[in-house]
């Protein structure tokens, strides 16, 4: 029975329409600092404002920070398959401009229509 369920599940995954997106991996940049200065606070506010702007324009599907204290700080998933376009959107980010963060972009193949689901009703 378990094998039959796995087979049926795999059929539904292969039948789903797929497409390319661009995933951005955000790392500590050369100007990163752990200090909570006024400049750092302003950069973070600008970073969050840029995220909200891109999400509102339906360019950014999801974004979020990574747990822990390593160099990898967060991710972006853009609703495009164009690396140059995604780079232009990243270049608008005040934290990227200032060198606090750096971005590595990669094409990512995933199900068409991915996104954040609305909260479940209780």
C-alpha positions as CSV (number, residue, x, y, z in Angstrom):
1,X,0.0,0.0,0.0
2,X,2.8,2.4,0.9
3,X,4.5,1.8,-2.5
4,X,1.2,2.5,-4.3
5,X,0.8,5.8,-2.4
6,X,4.4,6.8,-3.3
7,X,3.7,6.0,-6.9
8,X,0.5,8.1,-7.0
9,X,2.2,11.0,-5.3
10,X,5.1,10.9,-7.7
11,X,2.7,10.9,-10.7
12,X,1.1,14.1,-9.4
13,X,4.5,15.8,-9.0
14,X,5.6,14.9,-12.5
15,X,2.3,16.1,-14.0
16,X,2.7,19.5,-12.4
17,X,3.7,22.4,-14.7
18,X,7.2,23.6,-13.9
19,X,9.1,26.8,-14.7
20,X,12.3,28.7,-13.9
21,X,12.6,31.4,-11.2
22,X,15.6,33.3,-9.9
23,X,16.7,32.5,-6.3
24,X,19.0,35.0,-4.6
25,X,21.2,33.9,-1.7
26,X,22.1,36.9,0.5
27,X,25.4,36.8,2.3
28,X,27.3,39.1,4.6
29,X,29.0,41.7,2.4
30,X,32.4,43.3,2.7
31,X,30.9,46.1,4.7
32,X,28.9,43.9,7.1
33,X,29.2,44.7,10.8
34,X,27.5,43.2,13.9
35,X,27.3,46.7,15.4
36,X,23.8,48.1,15.7
37,X,24.6,51.7,14.7
38,X,22.1,54.2,13.4
39,X,23.5,53.7,9.9
40,X,22.9,49.9,10.2
41,X,19.4,50.5,11.4
42,X,18.7,52.8,8.4
43,X,20.1,50.2,6.0
44,X,17.9,47.5,7.5
45,X,14.8,49.7,7.3
46,X,15.7,50.5,3.6
47,X,16.3,46.8,3.0
48,X,12.9,45.9,4.4
49,X,11.2,48.7,2.5
50,X,12.7,47.4,-0.8
51,X,11.5,43.9,0.0
52,X,8.0,45.2,0.6
53,X,8.1,47.3,-2.6
54,X,9.2,44.4,-4.8
55,X,6.7,42.1,-3.2
56,X,3.9,44.6,-3.7
57,X,5.0,44.9,-7.4
58,X,4.7,41.0,-7.6
59,X,8.4,40.8,-8.5
60,X,9.5,39.1,-5.3
61,X,7.6,35.9,-4.4
62,X,9.2,35.3,-1.1
63,X,12.1,36.5,1.1
64,X,13.3,35.7,4.5
65,X,16.3,35.5,6.9
66,X,18.3,32.4,7.7
67,X,18.6,31.2,11.2
68,X,22.0,31.3,12.9
69,X,25.0,33.5,12.7
70,X,26.8,32.3,9.5
71,X,27.5,34.3,6.4
72,X,24.3,33.2,4.7
73,X,21.8,35.8,5.9
74,X,18.7,35.2,3.8
75,X,17.0,34.3,0.5
76,X,14.9,35.9,-2.2
77,X,12.8,34.1,-4.9
78,X,12.0,36.3,-7.8
79,X,9.1,35.9,-10.3
80,X,11.4,36.0,-13.3
81,X,13.8,33.6,-15.1
82,X,16.0,36.6,-16.1
83,X,19.2,36.8,-14.0
84,X,20.0,40.3,-15.3
85,X,16.5,41.6,-14.3
86,X,16.8,40.0,-10.8
87,X,20.2,41.6,-10.4
88,X,18.8,45.0,-11.3
89,X,16.1,44.5,-8.6
90,X,18.8,43.5,-6.0
91,X,20.9,46.5,-7.0
92,X,18.1,48.7,-5.7
93,X,18.5,47.3,-2.2
94,X,20.2,49.8,0.1
95,X,22.0,47.1,2.1
96,X,23.4,45.6,-1.2
97,X,24.3,49.1,-2.4
98,X,26.2,49.8,0.8
99,X,28.0,46.4,0.7
100,X,26.4,45.2,3.9
101,X,24.9,42.3,2.0
102,X,26.0,40.6,-1.3
103,X,23.7,38.6,-3.5
104,X,24.4,35.4,-5.5
105,X,21.7,34.7,-8.1
106,X,20.8,31.3,-9.5
107,X,18.1,30.0,-11.8
108,X,15.8,27.7,-9.9
109,X,13.4,25.2,-11.3
110,X,10.2,24.7,-9.4
111,X,6.4,24.3,-9.7
112,X,4.6,27.1,-11.6
113,X,2.7,29.3,-9.3
114,X,4.7,28.9,-6.1
115,X,4.2,31.5,-3.4
116,X,3.3,32.0,0.2
117,X,0.0,30.5,1.1
118,X,-2.5,32.5,3.1
119,X,-2.8,31.5,6.8
120,X,-5.1,28.6,7.4
121,X,-8.5,29.4,8.9
122,X,-9.1,27.9,12.3
